Amino acid sequence: MILAKRPEVDRFLSRPDAGIRAAVIHGKDRSGVAERAEMLCRAITPDLNDPFNVTVLTDSDIDGDEARLEEALTALSMIGGRRLVRVRLGADKASIDRMLATTLKTHGDGGYNPDAMLVIEAGALGRDSALRKAAETGKASVGIACYEDEAGDIARMTREALAADKVGLTSDALAAFVARLPKERGLMRQEIERLALYIGPGSGRTIDVEELEAHLGVEADASLADAALQAFGGRPAPAQGGLRRALAEGESPVMAVRSASIHLGKLRRINVLQLSGAGAKEAAKAAGVFWKQEAEMLRQARAWRLEELDVVQDSVNTADVATKTTGMPEHLIAERLLLEIAARARRLGL
């Protein structure tokens, strides 16, 4: 069974059906995968450190040792209650994928302890993954793909987290904050918690854009988003310098490529909305442009037409794949991408 819609996923994670014996949660955002897996596991058993009812395995534990997983799924609870077998995959290995698919099918058919719940956390599984197919087609199993959160989901998450601390943001401040958040869910949570501490938990305060800026102003100028802004604006030296400072501060080259992709997506959305009749400022706001960058983004959008963005999208996709497969130094791949974008921007008159 496939669970895709947020309401049905949330319902299952908090109240899993008794007839479901296995769940595969997968996606690029590993912290998002882990967060959802944690919710499901706690719904199975409140104490995740219970040595009698919980078994946690990794891919290194079961690689070449299929019996270890089978023993965990066959074991009965010594003190009653539903057993939890949690498998965390850190690598993409075809042999493990096939082995887990076979084990999941056997467990779903009742071949092991029917009261055991198997929860598997994995990276992005393609359509050809045997494990993903087994989870999605089994009657007693579910497959849950974790995709990047949409702006609306991020805004909801932010509102709910801040409300729990009895603080809030005005609508404009919320839009500005969401536009600045990283896409990786674990980092999002950290930024939201940091904001709540800044406002003052329990204070009942709601801050506006101006006060939010005072908080966001501590963000380093060397942010990857700023490096992408400089590149698309035709300024190679600031883009290169910003990227290098960001990497020195611990940012990832993979995230640098992703930041370029996000910036490109905003320019594309501005173009599409304007072609549909939207005004420039309206298009910029709908694209999630931070208000202080509105003038620069609209300047860039006038030069970066859709056909030019399509060409750069190919370069971004190539760089994204290269950082994960070629073995080349990732920082050089990211730097070369930004310089290529900046050079093209200058040819466009920026």
Secondary structure, DSSP 8 states (H G I E B T S, - for coil): -EE-SHHHHHHHHHS--TT--EEEEE-S-HHHHHHHHHHHHHHH-S-TT-TTTEEEEEHHHHTT-HHHHHHHHH---SSSS-EEEEEE--S--HHHHHHHHHHHHHHHTTSS-TTEEEEEEES---TT-HHHHHHHH-TTEEEEE-----HHHHHHHHHHHHHHTT-EE-HHHHHHHHHHS-SSHHHHHHHHHHHHHHH-TTS--EE-HHHHHHHHTTS-TT-HHHHHHHHHTT-HHHHHHHHHHHHHTT--HHHHHHHHHHHHHHHHHHHHHHHTT--HHHHHHHTT--GGGHHHHHHHHHH--HHHHHHHHHHHHHHHHHHHHT-S-HHHHHHHHHHHHHHHHHHTT-
